[in-house]
Amino acid sequence: MRVLVATAVPAEREAVAQAFTEPVRELQLPGVTVHRSGGHDLIAAGVGPALAAASTATALTAAALGGTPYDLVVSAGIAGGFAPAAPLGSLVVADEITAADLGAETGDGFLPVTELGFGTVTHRPPEALVRAIATATGARAGTVLTVATVTGTAARADALRARHPRALAEAMEGFGVAEAAAAHRVPVLELRAVSNPVGPRDRAAWRVGDALAALTEGFGKLTNVLTRWNPHES
């Protein structure tokens, strides 16, 4: 099975690559470098949903045109976690990938684009795969929000939880990656390791190193699940 893993930055890509034992070779594409290890391709797709979507779409298109399309796309990296459901160092696997701020502000509050009559705000990974990954890695399953602006106040954290009560984490790329995958009709997955709490911005409280280590460990357990998973059952 061919898997494309899209992280935001090289440090996340390298953390994922540590879980794979085969040598890594590079493939240059317009705007993105693919790091290939066996049946897995890794990219640092960039920060934010737009760049993540563009980079992922480039890799997906190149693979399809080359006659070797991917079977699964994974958005992976670190994230902010909603306490107490997703504590520092924990893993989160998305059963819903939701764009939290794609819509319009109104006098009555925020409206997602779906309520404006167009677009989508949620992609749902394969349920059986999510369950298998949660079992294998100990990850908590729930909604992972995609935001263009990272939450930095308690008020916004509370507002997001009120609109999305199942939310476990927020990051900046998952929905963009999912949009690119959906355009190619490829299943998508999002796996995140929690580096900081969602709320008032306090860089001193972040545990990026611990989260990257958890991401490496999680992917080490993930590979066995992907080997057994049949994407045609989704």
N, C-alpha and C positions, 0 to 999 in steps of 0.2 A: 504494500500500500504506500502511495506517495503522499507525503504530508508537507505542507508549507506552514512554517511557524513564523509569525510576524510579531516582532517586538518593537518597542518604540526606539530604544537607543542601543548602541553596541554593548554596553555592560550587561543588559538583559539578554541580548543574543548570546553573549559569551557564557552567561550562566546556564542557559539552555544547552549550549553546545557541550558543556562539561558532562552532561548526562549521556552523551553518545560516544561510543568507543572508536568508531571508524574515522579515518583521517578526513579533514575538511579541505575542500578545494573551492576556489572562488570562480563565479561566473558573472561577468559584467553585463548588466542590462541598462537601458536608458533610465537614469535617475535612481537606480538601486543596484546593490551588489548582493548576489545570492551566494550564500555559504552552504555548500552541499556536503552532507555526511550520510553516506548510504542512501536510504530511501527518504531522508528528511532534508528539506531545504530550509535555511534560516535567513531571514532578512531583518535588518534594522530599518523599519518602515518609516520612522520619523514620528515626531510628537504631534498629537492632535488628530481628530477624525478625518480631516480632509487629506493630509499628506499620507496618513496610514492607508486610506482607501486608494489613493493614486498609486502608491508603491505596491500594494498588494495586487491591484488590478494589473499592473505591469508584469509581475511575476506570473500571475495566473494566465494572462494572455500569451506570454512567451511559451509557457508549458503547453498550453492547448495547441498553439500553432506548430510546436515541435513534435506533436503527436504523443506527448507524455503528460496528460492532464493530471492534476492533483485529485486525490480522493477526499481530502480533508484540509481545512485551513484552521489554524489555531492562533488566536490572539493571546499573547503571553507577556507577562511582565509583573512589575510591582504595582501596588494600588493603595489607596486609602481605604481603611475598613471602618464600618459603622459599629461602634462599641455599643453593647458588649458582645454582639453576635459574631464579629470577626476581629478578634484581638491581634495584636502585633505578632508577626511571624506565622500566622495561620495561612492556610491555602483556601482559596475560594474558586469554585467552578460554577460558571454561569448556566442556569437553566433558562434564563432570559437575558438578552443583551439589549439594553434600552437606552436610547438617546434621551437624556434627562432634560436638556434645554433646547430641544429642537421644536420650536413653536412660536407662540406670541404671548406677550404680557398684556393683560387686559385689566380693566377696572375691577373685575371680579376674580383676578388671579391668573395663573399661567394656563394656557391652552396648548396641548400638543398638536402637531400638524394634523394628526388623524382627526381631531375634533374640528379642524378648520376645513376638512373635506378633501385632503390629499396626503400622499406620502405614507410612510410607515415609521414607527418609532421603536419597534421591537422585533428582534430576530430570536428564534428559539432553536438552540442546538438539539441534536438527537437525544431523546429522553433516555434511551437505554445506555448510550455512551456516557451521558452525564452520571447516571447511577453507578456505572462500572468504575468510572474515574473517582467518584467520591468514595467508593468502597476501597479501591486500591491505594489511594493517596491520603485518605483521611480528610480530604477537602470538604468544606461545607458548601452545599448547593443552594443557590438563590439567585436573585437578580444582581447583575453587575451593571451599574450605570456608566454611561459615557457622557462626559462633560467637556465643553470647550474651555471652560474656566474652572480651575480647581477650587473646591470649597475652602474658604478660609475663615468662616465665622460660624458660631454656634447657631445663629438664626437661619443661615442657609442650610446647614446640616439638618436642622429640625424640619425645614420646609421640604427638603428632599425626602426625608423619611416619611413625612405626612403624605406626600404624593406617591411614594413608592415604599409601602410598609415592608415589603420582602427584600428590600435592597440590603446587600451585605457589603458592597464595596463600590467605589467610584474610580474610574481611570479615564484616559483621554483618547483611546484608540479603538476599543472593541467594536463599536457600532460602525465605524468606517471600514474596518476589516470585514465585518459581516456584510455590509452593503456590497463590497467587491465580490465576496464569495457568492452572495445571492445572485448577482448578475451573471455568474458563471455556473450557477446551479450546483455549487459545491457546498457540502455541509460545513458548518462553522462551529468552533468551540472557543471558549475563553477561560483561561486559567490564570489566576492572579495570586501573588503572595503579598500579604499586608505589611507595608513598611511604616505606616503612620495612621493615626486616627483621623477620620473625617471630622472637621470642626475647626476651631481656632488654629491658625497656622503657627506651628512651633517646630522649627527645624531641629532644635535640640532634642526633641522627643522622637525623631524619625530613626528607624532601625533598618536602613537600606541594606547593609551587609547581611543582616540576619534574613531579610526577605529574599535577597538573591540566593542565599544558601538554601532556603526553603524551596525556591523555584527549581534549583538544580536537583534537589532531592525528589521533588514532585515529578519532574520529568523522567527521572530514573525509574520511577514506578509506572509512569504513564506509557512507556514504550511497550510493555508487555500487554497492556490493555488494547492498544492500537493494533498490535499484531493479531489479536483474536477477533477484533471487531470487523464485521462485514458491512461496509457502507451501503450496500444495496438493500439491506434490511430496514433502512431508515425510511 
